[in-house]
């Protein structure tokens, strides 16, 4: 395709990393741990509801324990899948 002589050519700028300057990596968030914590917290809520009844303190303890177990479980699964 013919180039127009009245148009200026585009100047492409390239970004080169100079030695000693590193591009910071974005912080990696692991959503699988969060999802597993929520899932286990709901399971803990259900178990504590059947054990403690309508006790609010019992339900909160069940949620916290379930989320803690979910966190530990998800970390172990991630470690084993990553091969560490």
Rosetta blueprint (number, residue, H / E / L):
1 X L
2 X L
3 X L
4 X L
5 X L
6 X L
7 X L
8 X L
9 X L
10 X L
11 X L
12 X L
13 X L
14 X L
15 X L
16 X L
17 X L
18 X L
19 X L
20 X L
21 X L
22 X L
23 X L
24 X L
25 X L
26 X L
27 X L
28 X L
29 X L
30 X L
31 X H
32 X H
33 X H
34 X H
35 X H
36 X H
37 X H
38 X H
39 X H
40 X H
41 X H
42 X H
43 X H
44 X H
45 X H
46 X H
47 X H
48 X H
49 X H
50 X H
51 X H
52 X H
53 X L
54 X L
55 X L
56 X H
57 X H
58 X H
59 X H
60 X H
61 X H
62 X H
63 X H
64 X H
65 X H
66 X H
67 X H
68 X H
69 X H
70 X H
71 X H
72 X H
73 X H
74 X H
75 X H
76 X H
77 X H
78 X H
79 X H
80 X H
81 X H
82 X H
83 X L
84 X L
